[in-house]
Amino acid sequence: MQNQKEVTDALLNPEAYPENPGEISLIQTHISFVFLTKNFVYKMKKAVNFGFLDFSTPEKRCFFCKKELELNKRLCSDVYLEVVTINKSNTIKINGPGDAIEYALKMKRLPQEKIMTMLLKQNKIHDKTIDELAKIIAQFHSNAQNSSEINQYGSIKVIKINWDENFAQTSKYINQTISQAEFQFIQTKINGFMETNKPLFESRIKNVKIRDCHGDMHSGNIFITEPICIFDAIEFNDRFRYSDVASDVAFLAMDLDFQERHDLSDYFIKRYITYSKDQDLGKVLSFYKCYRAYVRGKVISFKLDDPNIAAEEKKTATKEAQDYFKLATYYAKNFKKPY
């Protein structure tokens, strides 16, 4: 990370860019340095290894930059532009002279006020937009890759592994973000649903519903622009992307439910079924909505163990995680809700 500090410091200097960057700002996530310039965004991966994600060497960071470009061109071809080298000679420059010491993904900058989450808060998302989204996503799923390897991720065996991991990782948060009763109820309902619906999961595989999906399809990753851009598909681990198309649909539907836009969630599902002709989607939808809500509750609960997070933020995180687990409990009570 020390070498990366040299690079991040350099990229705050306008001279490091091949064009006039205007004002430069840096945003950090736990896995990326994101440099915002006047017209473009440069995203550089952090030298981290979390097990499920490994960006520990320049070669791996280059590989996953290219993977991210390839995957996201499926839904945002005009936004994801190219992978650039960050070179060092006397100075550090993007696509400059000298040896490549880092890599970054170059994207067109889109207006932040067009992110769907913000527009939902302003009550600016209506049926027309939801219909357009449903059509785009249905077409995306119909074109997404399928293979015998990908099919394995729709099997009961792999789905159970994912759920068992969820339960193991959240047991420590019982009576903090999830009650004992909620934990046991969801666990019982999930295991029961998987046990009694094996033919349903097998039919989803047979009907080619297990695809190379987006993996992180929620309103925070959607720009309502012309055309609509669904960005930030997961590139770092195929396991998080290979799934039943219903899991992608369920993520966005759950997100709309969480924001108390049940009307838009229901309309999105109905329009998706119309465009995709996936008449059995409703049979697994609540199951995957439960999964998405539970994972959100789990990930937010992890904040309680982070020493870098202030007490007030942990208090907010506790309430948010509790709300996601309550939503997961609601879905678990309605697994066979028809659409």
Secondary structure, DSSP 8 states (H G I E B T S, - for coil): -HHHHHHHHHTTSGGGSSS---S-EEEE-SSEEEEE-SSEEEEEE-S-B-SS-B--SHHHHHHHHHHHHHHHTTT-TTTEEEEEEEEESSSEEET-SSEEEEEEEEEE---GGGBHHHHHHTT---HHHHHHHHHHHHHHHHHS---HHHHGGGSHHHHHHHHHHHHHHHGGGBTTTB-HHHHHHHHHHHHHHHHHTHHHHHHHHHTT-EEE--S--SGGGEE-SSS-EE-----S-GGGTEEEHHHHHHHHHHHHHHTT-HHHHHHHHHHHHHHH--TTHHHHHHHHHHHHHHHHHHHHHGGGG-TTS-HHHHHHHHHHHHHHHHHHHHHHTTTT---
